[in-house]
């Protein structure tokens, strides 16, 4: 039943207002007014069209705002109007009540459609939010370093904040609809309330699932990062152990290789040529623990003319002897004749260091191709070779 604003006056026959009294029950008890049909006993005196209660000064009742007929009255009890609602109607709220003959003549308010559009927009926004969140777990698997993890945690936090904001918006819309329903009592809005309640429950369920997925994704990334840190720590430890094992060794490239088929003779030949090399370098007093060729030996029956000699790994008694040999290796570069012309040596490197050295060699070649000169590789750094006094004098004379 639609509620409405009261008319300013009763029908002319009664000479009283269309909203009466404070309590129908109290008036009926005190005055003894019978609940009978107004037409049958009081002629033109208005009465409730449902229960027949005579509408006197103390009876709470409404008259139809459409036809204003003297027979179109209904008491507050039959309308299910509380005292508070009836008092609000008396305060001047712009609402109308229509009898069964006039019901449906007033134009439909567009607020329902506006609220429907508002809920649809909120639903679309939440569906987009849920769709985007489905990609979070896949993205988390690809970005596991600490900086990206921090950014991801920030995004998860923002997502939770957005979820809370969305819940607040939904709650505000719900409260707004409930307020409109309490004010207008439209049957169509009542139907929409049920639909809205269902949508809100679905959205709350989706938001709850989304929050659980976000927590699980966050924990997965943390576990992944912890595992990566542990692996990195293990690799670092293994790398340090490898460096410790190789700290007294060097690798020599370009030393001529014996053609003997006997492994013992080849080992003796290698020992002799290594000793000769250190004498040419000026460090004959270094103590060599052992020397060994790296790689598989090619049989003499095969064509070995085009093969490079295998590198030799030389291990010293102390790290000091190794450092002296590396420091004096520059003396080999001064030899432009004989077997030493293509011989060079460097620190025995781990696999990781060899990969770095390979990249540095490529970088050095690229820089030389672009015109840079006097570049050499020292340790794991590309440096510019220092000019000797004779070279500096020559360069001054050319100027």
C-alpha positions as CSV (number, residue, x, y, z in Angstrom):
1,X,0.0,0.0,0.0
2,X,1.4,3.5,-0.9
3,X,1.6,6.1,1.8
4,X,1.0,9.8,1.1
5,X,0.7,13.4,2.4
6,X,-2.5,14.2,4.3
7,X,-5.0,16.8,2.9
8,X,-5.3,20.0,4.7
9,X,-9.0,19.6,5.5
10,X,-11.6,16.9,6.0
11,X,-14.7,16.8,3.9
12,X,-17.0,19.7,4.4
13,X,-19.5,17.5,6.2
14,X,-17.1,16.8,9.1
15,X,-15.4,20.2,9.1
16,X,-12.2,18.7,10.5
17,X,-8.6,17.8,9.2
18,X,-7.9,14.7,7.2
19,X,-5.3,13.5,9.8
20,X,-6.7,13.1,13.2
21,X,-5.7,12.5,16.8
22,X,-2.9,10.7,18.5
23,X,-4.2,7.2,19.0
24,X,-7.2,5.4,17.5
25,X,-7.3,2.9,20.2
26,X,-7.4,5.4,23.1
27,X,-10.2,7.4,21.5
28,X,-12.3,4.3,20.9
29,X,-11.9,3.2,24.5
30,X,-12.7,6.6,26.1
31,X,-15.6,7.7,23.9
32,X,-17.0,4.3,23.1
33,X,-17.3,5.1,19.4
34,X,-18.5,2.0,17.6
35,X,-16.6,0.7,14.6
36,X,-19.5,0.7,12.1
37,X,-20.0,1.9,8.6
38,X,-20.1,5.7,8.2
39,X,-22.6,5.5,5.4
40,X,-25.0,3.4,7.3
41,X,-25.1,5.3,10.6
42,X,-23.5,8.8,10.3
43,X,-24.5,9.8,6.8
44,X,-21.8,12.1,5.5
45,X,-19.4,11.6,8.5
46,X,-16.1,10.1,7.1
47,X,-15.1,6.6,8.3
48,X,-12.3,4.1,7.5
49,X,-13.1,2.2,4.3
50,X,-11.6,-1.0,5.8
51,X,-12.7,-1.3,9.4
52,X,-15.5,1.3,9.4
53,X,-14.0,3.4,12.3
54,X,-15.5,6.9,12.3
55,X,-12.8,9.4,11.6
56,X,-13.1,11.9,14.5
57,X,-10.7,14.5,15.8
58,X,-8.7,11.9,17.8
59,X,-8.5,9.2,15.1
60,X,-5.3,8.9,13.1
61,X,-6.3,8.6,9.5
62,X,-5.4,9.5,5.9
63,X,-7.7,10.8,3.1
64,X,-7.0,9.9,-0.6
65,X,-4.9,12.6,-2.3
66,X,-6.2,11.7,-5.7
67,X,-10.0,12.0,-5.5
68,X,-10.4,13.7,-2.0
69,X,-13.6,11.7,-1.7
70,X,-15.3,11.8,1.7
71,X,-15.6,8.0,1.5
72,X,-11.8,7.6,0.7
73,X,-10.5,7.5,4.3
74,X,-8.3,4.9,6.0
75,X,-7.1,4.7,9.6
76,X,-3.5,4.4,10.6
77,X,-4.0,0.9,12.0
78,X,-5.3,-0.4,8.7
79,X,-2.5,1.3,6.9
80,X,0.1,-0.3,9.3
81,X,1.5,3.2,10.1
82,X,3.5,3.5,13.2
83,X,3.1,6.6,15.4
84,X,6.5,7.9,14.3
85,X,5.7,7.5,10.6
86,X,2.4,9.2,11.1
87,X,4.0,12.1,13.0
88,X,6.5,12.5,10.1
89,X,3.6,12.7,7.6
90,X,2.1,15.5,9.8
91,X,5.5,17.3,9.6
92,X,5.0,18.0,5.9
93,X,6.9,15.2,4.0
94,X,5.8,15.3,0.4
95,X,4.2,11.8,0.1
96,X,0.7,10.9,-1.1
97,X,-1.7,8.1,-0.3
98,X,-4.2,6.9,-2.9
99,X,-7.2,4.8,-2.6
100,X,-7.7,1.7,-4.7
101,X,-9.6,3.7,-7.3
102,X,-6.8,6.3,-7.7
103,X,-3.8,4.0,-7.1
104,X,-1.3,4.1,-10.0
105,X,-2.2,7.5,-11.4
106,X,1.0,9.3,-10.0
107,X,4.1,9.1,-12.2
108,X,6.8,6.6,-11.4
109,X,9.9,8.0,-9.7
110,X,13.2,7.4,-11.6
111,X,15.2,6.8,-8.4
112,X,14.9,3.0,-8.9
113,X,16.5,3.1,-12.3
114,X,19.3,5.4,-10.9
115,X,20.0,3.0,-8.1
116,X,20.0,0.0,-10.6
117,X,22.6,1.8,-12.7
118,X,24.7,2.6,-9.7
119,X,24.6,-1.1,-8.6
120,X,25.5,-2.2,-12.2
121,X,28.5,0.1,-12.2
122,X,29.7,-1.2,-8.9
123,X,29.2,-4.8,-10.1
124,X,31.2,-4.1,-13.3
125,X,34.0,-2.5,-11.3
126,X,34.2,-5.5,-8.9
127,X,34.2,-7.9,-11.8
128,X,37.1,-6.0,-13.4
129,X,38.9,-6.1,-10.1
130,X,38.4,-9.8,-9.7
131,X,39.6,-10.4,-13.4
132,X,42.8,-8.4,-12.7
133,X,43.5,-10.3,-9.5
134,X,43.4,-13.6,-11.4
135,X,46.7,-12.7,-13.1
136,X,48.4,-11.9,-9.8
137,X,49.7,-15.5,-9.1
138,X,51.2,-15.8,-12.6
139,X,52.9,-12.4,-12.3
140,X,54.2,-13.3,-8.9
141,X,56.0,-16.4,-10.3
142,X,57.9,-14.3,-12.8
143,X,59.0,-11.6,-10.4
144,X,60.8,-13.0,-7.4
145,X,63.6,-10.5,-6.5
146,X,63.3,-8.4,-3.4
147,X,62.5,-5.1,-5.1
148,X,59.7,-6.6,-7.1
149,X,58.4,-8.4,-4.0
150,X,58.2,-5.1,-2.2
151,X,56.2,-3.7,-5.1
152,X,54.0,-6.7,-5.2
153,X,53.3,-6.5,-1.5
154,X,52.4,-2.8,-2.0
155,X,50.0,-3.8,-4.8
156,X,48.4,-6.5,-2.6
157,X,48.0,-4.0,0.2
158,X,46.4,-1.6,-2.3
159,X,44.1,-4.4,-3.4
160,X,43.0,-5.1,0.1
161,X,42.4,-1.3,0.6
162,X,40.4,-1.2,-2.6
163,X,38.4,-4.2,-1.4
164,X,37.6,-2.5,1.9
165,X,36.6,0.7,0.0
166,X,34.4,-1.3,-2.3
167,X,32.8,-3.0,0.7
168,X,32.2,0.4,2.2
169,X,30.7,1.6,-1.1
170,X,28.4,-1.4,-1.3
171,X,27.4,-0.9,2.4
172,X,26.6,2.7,1.8
173,X,24.5,1.8,-1.3
174,X,22.7,-0.8,0.8
175,X,22.0,1.7,3.6
176,X,20.9,4.3,1.0
177,X,18.5,1.8,-0.5
178,X,17.2,0.8,2.9
179,X,16.6,4.5,3.7
180,X,14.7,5.0,0.5
181,X,12.6,1.9,1.1
182,X,11.7,3.1,4.6
183,X,10.8,6.5,3.2
184,X,8.9,5.6,0.1
185,X,7.7,2.0,0.6
186,X,7.5,1.3,-3.1
187,X,6.8,-2.3,-3.9
188,X,9.2,-2.2,-6.9
189,X,12.0,-1.0,-4.7
190,X,11.2,-3.8,-2.3
191,X,11.7,-6.3,-5.1
192,X,14.9,-4.6,-6.0
193,X,16.1,-4.8,-2.4
194,X,16.0,-8.6,-2.6
195,X,18.0,-8.6,-5.8
196,X,20.5,-6.2,-4.4
197,X,20.9,-8.3,-1.3
198,X,21.7,-11.3,-3.4
199,X,24.2,-9.3,-5.4
200,X,25.8,-8.0,-2.3
201,X,26.1,-11.5,-0.8
202,X,27.8,-12.7,-4.1
203,X,30.2,-9.7,-4.1
204,X,31.1,-10.3,-0.5
205,X,31.8,-13.9,-1.2
206,X,34.0,-13.0,-4.2
207,X,35.8,-10.4,-2.1
208,X,36.4,-12.9,0.6
209,X,37.8,-15.4,-1.9
210,X,39.9,-12.7,-3.5
211,X,41.4,-11.8,-0.1
212,X,42.2,-15.5,0.6
213,X,43.9,-15.8,-2.8
214,X,45.9,-12.6,-2.2
215,X,47.2,-14.0,1.1
216,X,48.1,-17.4,-0.5
217,X,49.8,-15.6,-3.4
218,X,51.8,-13.5,-1.0
219,X,52.9,-16.5,1.0
220,X,53.9,-18.3,-2.2
221,X,56.1,-15.5,-3.3
222,X,57.8,-15.3,0.1
223,X,58.5,-19.0,0.0
224,X,59.9,-18.7,-3.5
225,X,62.2,-15.8,-2.5
226,X,63.4,-17.7,0.6
227,X,64.2,-20.7,-1.6
228,X,66.0,-18.4,-4.1
229,X,68.0,-16.9,-1.3
230,X,68.9,-20.3,0.1
231,X,70.0,-21.4,-3.4
232,X,72.0,-18.3,-3.9
233,X,73.7,-18.7,-0.5
234,X,74.5,-22.3,-1.4
235,X,75.9,-21.3,-4.8
236,X,78.0,-18.5,-3.1
237,X,79.4,-21.0,-0.6
238,X,80.3,-23.5,-3.3
239,X,81.9,-20.7,-5.3
240,X,84.0,-19.7,-2.4
241,X,85.1,-23.3,-1.9
242,X,86.1,-23.5,-5.6
243,X,88.1,-20.4,-5.3
244,X,89.9,-21.8,-2.2
245,X,90.8,-25.0,-4.1
246,X,92.2,-23.0,-7.1
247,X,94.0,-20.2,-5.2
248,X,97.4,-21.8,-5.7
249,X,96.9,-22.7,-9.4
250,X,97.3,-21.0,-12.8
251,X,96.3,-22.0,-16.3
252,X,99.0,-21.7,-19.1
253,X,97.9,-21.5,-22.7
254,X,100.0,-22.0,-25.8
255,X,102.7,-24.3,-24.4
256,X,103.9,-26.7,-27.1
257,X,102.6,-30.2,-26.4
258,X,104.7,-33.4,-26.6
259,X,103.8,-35.8,-29.5
260,X,104.9,-38.9,-27.5
261,X,102.3,-41.7,-27.1
262,X,103.6,-42.5,-23.6
263,X,101.8,-40.5,-20.9
264,X,104.9,-40.5,-18.6
265,X,107.1,-39.0,-21.3
266,X,104.5,-36.4,-22.0
267,X,104.3,-35.5,-18.3
268,X,108.1,-35.2,-18.1
269,X,108.2,-33.0,-21.3
270,X,105.5,-30.7,-19.8
271,X,107.4,-30.4,-16.5
272,X,110.6,-29.4,-18.4
273,X,108.9,-26.8,-20.6
274,X,107.1,-25.3,-17.6
275,X,110.4,-25.0,-15.7
276,X,112.0,-23.4,-18.8
277,X,109.1,-20.9,-19.0
278,X,109.5,-19.8,-15.4
279,X,113.3,-19.3,-16.0
280,X,112.4,-17.0,-19.0
281,X,109.9,-15.2,-16.8
282,X,112.5,-14.6,-14.1
283,X,110.9,-16.7,-11.3
284,X,112.9,-19.9,-11.5
285,X,112.8,-20.2,-7.7
286,X,109.0,-20.8,-7.4
287,X,108.1,-24.2,-6.2
288,X,105.7,-26.2,-8.5
289,X,103.7,-28.9,-6.9
290,X,102.4,-30.4,-10.1
291,X,101.4,-29.6,-13.7
292,X,98.8,-31.4,-15.8
293,X,97.3,-31.0,-19.3
294,X,93.6,-30.3,-19.4
295,X,91.4,-32.2,-21.8
296,X,91.6,-35.5,-23.7
297,X,94.9,-36.4,-25.4
298,X,94.7,-36.8,-29.2
299,X,96.4,-39.9,-30.5
300,X,99.3,-39.3,-32.9
301,X,97.6,-41.3,-35.6
302,X,95.0,-38.5,-35.9
303,X,95.7,-35.2,-37.7
304,X,96.9,-32.9,-34.9
305,X,98.5,-30.3,-37.1
306,X,95.5,-28.0,-36.9
307,X,94.8,-28.6,-33.2
308,X,95.9,-26.1,-30.5
309,X,97.9,-27.4,-27.6
310,X,95.9,-28.3,-24.6
311,X,96.2,-25.8,-21.7
312,X,98.3,-26.7,-18.7
313,X,97.2,-26.4,-15.1
314,X,100.2,-25.6,-12.8
315,X,99.7,-25.9,-9.0
316,X,102.3,-24.2,-6.7
317,X,103.3,-25.0,-3.2
318,X,102.1,-21.6,-1.9
319,X,99.8,-18.8,-3.0
320,X,102.8,-16.4,-2.9
321,X,104.6,-18.5,-5.6
322,X,101.5,-18.3,-7.7
323,X,101.2,-14.5,-7.3
324,X,104.9,-14.1,-8.2
325,X,104.4,-16.1,-11.4
326,X,101.3,-14.1,-12.4
327,X,103.2,-10.8,-11.6
328,X,106.2,-11.8,-13.8
329,X,104.1,-13.2,-16.7
330,X,104.5,-9.8,-18.4
331,X,108.1,-10.8,-19.2
332,X,106.7,-13.4,-21.6
333,X,105.1,-10.7,-23.7
334,X,108.5,-9.1,-24.2
335,X,109.7,-12.3,-26.0
336,X,108.8,-12.0,-29.7
337,X,110.6,-15.2,-30.9
338,X,110.5,-18.9,-30.1
339,X,107.9,-20.9,-28.4
340,X,107.1,-18.2,-25.8
341,X,105.6,-15.8,-28.3
342,X,102.0,-17.2,-28.1
343,X,102.2,-18.3,-24.5
344,X,100.1,-16.6,-21.8
345,X,98.8,-17.5,-18.4
346,X,96.1,-16.5,-15.9
347,X,94.6,-17.4,-12.6
348,X,92.8,-20.8,-12.4
349,X,89.2,-19.6,-12.6
350,X,85.9,-21.2,-11.4
351,X,83.2,-21.9,-13.9
352,X,81.4,-18.7,-13.0
353,X,84.6,-16.7,-13.3
354,X,85.3,-18.2,-16.7
355,X,81.9,-17.1,-17.9
356,X,82.6,-13.6,-16.7
357,X,86.0,-13.6,-18.3
358,X,84.5,-14.8,-21.6
359,X,82.1,-11.8,-21.6
360,X,85.0,-9.5,-20.8
361,X,87.0,-10.8,-23.7
362,X,84.1,-10.2,-26.0
363,X,83.7,-6.7,-24.6
364,X,87.4,-5.9,-25.0
365,X,87.4,-7.1,-28.7
366,X,84.4,-4.9,-29.4
367,X,86.1,-1.9,-27.8
368,X,89.3,-2.6,-29.9
369,X,87.2,-2.8,-33.0
370,X,85.9,0.7,-32.2
371,X,89.4,2.1,-32.0
372,X,90.5,1.8,-28.4
373,X,94.1,0.6,-28.0
374,X,96.4,-0.8,-25.3
375,X,93.5,-2.7,-23.6
376,X,94.4,-5.8,-21.5
377,X,92.5,-8.1,-19.2
378,X,93.8,-8.1,-15.6
379,X,92.1,-10.4,-13.3
380,X,88.4,-9.9,-14.1
381,X,88.8,-6.2,-15.3
382,X,89.5,-4.5,-18.6
383,X,92.3,-2.0,-18.0
384,X,94.4,0.2,-20.2
385,X,98.1,-0.9,-20.4
386,X,100.5,1.6,-18.9
387,X,103.1,3.0,-21.3
388,X,106.8,2.4,-20.6
389,X,109.3,5.3,-20.4
390,X,110.6,4.5,-23.9
391,X,107.1,4.5,-25.3
392,X,106.3,7.8,-23.7
393,X,109.5,9.3,-25.1
394,X,108.7,8.1,-28.5
395,X,105.2,9.6,-28.3
396,X,106.7,12.9,-27.2
397,X,109.1,12.9,-30.1
398,X,106.3,12.3,-32.6
399,X,104.5,15.4,-31.3
